[in-house]
Every structure is written in C-alpha cells, then in structure tokens.
C-alpha cells in the first residue's frame, strides 16, 4: 500500500498544465480580439490609455475546462455536487461575461447570468452555511438551516462575482490576486494530503497556473502593447465565481483545517475595497451605478502612483492576508479556537492600515497639486 504524504506535487502539476494551456489559448484570444475589434477603449473608469483586447479570459477559462474535462475523462476524481456546480455554473458565468464583452449588456442581464450561475450550484445540491451561523439557527430545524444555506451560498457567489469584476481595473491586479487566493484555499489540504480534496486541489492549481501565465505574458505592467490583453468580463465573472465556490467548499471538507472564514481572510482585500467604496459613495450621495475611479487602488493611480507601484503595494497587502489565512487554518488544526479572534483583528488592522495609507497618499498629492497651482510671489 502506497501512503501519500502530500498532494503538493499534484498542485504543482495542475498549475503547470494551466500555465501552458493558458499561454497558448490567451495568445490565440489576442489574435481573435484584434481581428474582430473586440477591444476595451479608454474611458473615465479605465486605467489604460490605448484600445486593448479584452478576451483574455478565453485563455484562462479554456485552460481550466480543458484540464477538468481531461481529468474527468480519465476518472481522476468521482462526481460530486461541488464539481458539477463549478463546471455547469461556471459556464453560465463565462457565457454571461462573454456576452457582456461582445454586446455590453445592461446590468439586469448581467445579474441574470450571475444568478443563474449561483442558482445552478444550489440546484445540484451544493450549498453551505458556515459556522457559527449554522449553529445559531440550528434550533429552528433542518429545513430552515438548509434554506439559510441556499440563500447564503447564492448571495455570497453573486456578491463575489461582482466584487472581483469591480476590482479588475488595473494591469495584473485580478490575475495575481486570483492566483494567490486559489493557492491559499488548498495549500493546507495539499500539504497534509487530506482525504477527498484532490479534486479541488487540482481545480485551484489549474486556475492559479492559468492566471499566472495570463499575468506573466499578457497583463503585467509594462507588457508589450502588441501582446497585451485584459481578461474581460468573460474572465472576471468566471474567476470570481470559481473562487467563491472553492471558498465555500472549504467549509465542507477542511472545516477543521482551513474553513470558509480562513478563505474569507484570503479574499478580504477585494471584499473590503468593494464594501468600503460602496459605503463611501452612498454616504457622499453618488450614483453607485455610474462608472468611477474611487476604489482604493484607483485612488493611488489618480494620486500619481504607477501601475507597478500600486501592484507592488497591493501584493504586500494580499501576501499579509495570505499568511493570516494560513495562520487561521493552523489554529484550527491545533484546536486553538480561542486565538482565532486575534487573527481576525490582525486582518482588520492590515486592511485599515492600507486604507489609511491611501488616504495619506491622497492628502499629500492634493497638497502638491495645490502648491504647484499657487501663484508665485
């Protein structure tokens, strides 16, 4: 009998496959986008200045499905509701995003596809209500717990699909963050070869590899204009959906090693930026449906930072949250639940420190602008 001590080689192999397939398919998507003029044109919300292909998501999603279908054909892992929901619901997310890239759908139609993706997950039997929420309503009966789990699953998936889409507005941002989050979710399961986790380890590894190739060759700051592309809604909608499903899956198989809240810490930089920006705009009486450049990372760009500088700072914040997520999982493994609140507080501190730093940079940028505009005596 062979005892597997680690699934990390499987994670690495999946990432390599995703990287190679994404490189080939994304390059093909650039050719298609230029041939049919499917380009993202500069506007008041965008951070780019020249028309750029926006079908890069075809390469990422194509690499993911190619690997999943190949492994499924070889009976690599058995059918499960989470996997069916990921693949079928992911198709809804991708198609809705692709149609938006091609036709510029109205928000209500985008939401319809998002809801279809989330509802598909629930309809195949995958729904989760994390602790302690499940315990709080357990006395109401199994029916209400399951109903709450369905509601929570749909709301979280739709919310994070939108959050990821909103945050995909700068070179490399969504790709690097998505790759880090995907690895964060499954690293403990891969390290300790936890049972019944090989499927999601492979899925997350493939997604991470595909995103890294997309960033490395097509979406990093300073990439050659003739090669550059954006993932578009077809990419951001699918990736946001996939990350949400994989985060929820943590509560089913690794709840005592790396649970949903551990995953939420890894996702917290995007969640915080979107929530903070939304509340700020509401309090200022702004139309939240209008295009804007007031996300925290965009405000750094407006203040004069380069894409590379903003990405480097954000990477440091994401890395800190990655480490905190792993520490949260470590405390779960050790049964030290009384220390979990400390990790949450540290996570909040990191996000608040980042926000205050952005405000500091903005303030000094305004002072410099006022000083340069002041007439000399």
Residue, then its C-alpha position, 0 to 999 in steps of 0.5 A: x500500500x502506497x501512503x501519500x504524504x502530500x498532494x503538493x506535487x499534484x498542485x504543482x502539476x495542475x498549475x503547470x498544465x494551466x500555465x501552458x494551456x493558458x499561454x497558448x489559448x490567451x495568445x490565440x484570444x489576442x489574435x481573435x480580439x484584434x481581428x474582430x475589434x473586440x477591444x476595451x477603449x479608454x474611458x473615465x473608469x479605465x486605467x489604460x490609455x490605448x484600445x486593448x483586447x479584452x478576451x483574455x479570459x478565453x485563455x484562462x477559462x479554456x485552460x481550466x475546462x480543458x484540464x477538468x474535462x481531461x481529468x474527468x475523462x480519465x476518472x481522476x476524481x468521482x462526481x460530486x455536487x461541488x464539481x458539477x456546480x463549478x463546471x455547469x455554473x461556471x459556464x453560465x458565468x463565462x457565457x454571461x461575461x462573454x456576452x457582456x464583452x461582445x454586446x455590453x449588456x445592461x446590468x439586469x442581464x448581467x445579474x441574470x447570468x450571475x444568478x443563474x450561475x449561483x442558482x445552478x450550484x444550489x440546484x445540484x445540491x451544493x450549498x453551505x452555511x458556515x459556522x457559527x451561523x449554522x449553529x445559531x439557527x440550528x434550533x429552528x430545524x433542518x429545513x430552515x438551516x438548509x434554506x439559510x444555506x441556499x440563500x447564503x451560498x447564492x448571495x455570497x457567489x453573486x456578491x463575489x462575482x461582482x466584487x472581483x469584476x469591480x476590482x479588475x481595473x488595473x494591469x495584473x491586479x485580478x490575475x495575481x490576486x486570483x492566483x494567490x487566493x486559489x493557492x491559499x484555499x488548498x495549500x493546507x489540504x495539499x500539504x497534509x494530503x487530506x482525504x477527498x480534496x484532490x479534486x479541488x486541489x487540482x481545480x485551484x492549481x489549474x486556475x492559479x497556473x492559468x492566471x499566472x501565465x495570463x499575468x506573466x505574458x499578457x497583463x503585467x505592467x509594462x507588457x508589450x502593447x502588441x501582446x497585451x490583453x485584459x481578461x474581460x468580463x468573460x474572465x472576471x465573472x468566471x474567476x470570481x465565481x470559481x473562487x467563491x465556490x472553492x471558498x465555500x467548499x472549504x467549509x465542507x471538507x477542511x472545516x477543521x483545517x482551513x474553513x470558509x472564514x480562513x478563505x474569507x481572510x484570503x479574499x478580504x482585500x477585494x471584499x473590503x475595497x468593494x464594501x468600503x467604496x460602496x459605503x463611501x459613495x452612498x454616504x457622499x450621495x453618488x450614483x453607485x451605478x455610474x462608472x468611477x475611479x474611487x476604489x482604493x487602488x484607483x485612488x493611488x493611480x489618480x494620486x500619481x502612483x504607477x501601475x507597478x507601484x500600486x501592484x507592488x503595494x497591493x501584493x504586500x497587502x494580499x501576501x499579509x492576508x495570505x499568511x493570516x489565512x494560513x495562520x487561521x487554518x493552523x489554529x484550527x488544526x491545533x484546536x486553538x479556537x480561542x486565538x482565532x479572534x486575534x487573527x481576525x483583528x490582525x486582518x482588520x488592522x492590515x486592511x485599515x492600515x492600507x486604507x489609511x495609507x491611501x488616504x495619506x497618499x491622497x492628502x499629500x498629492x492634493x497638497x502638491x497639486x495645490x502648491x504647484x497651482x499657487x501663484x508665485x510671489 
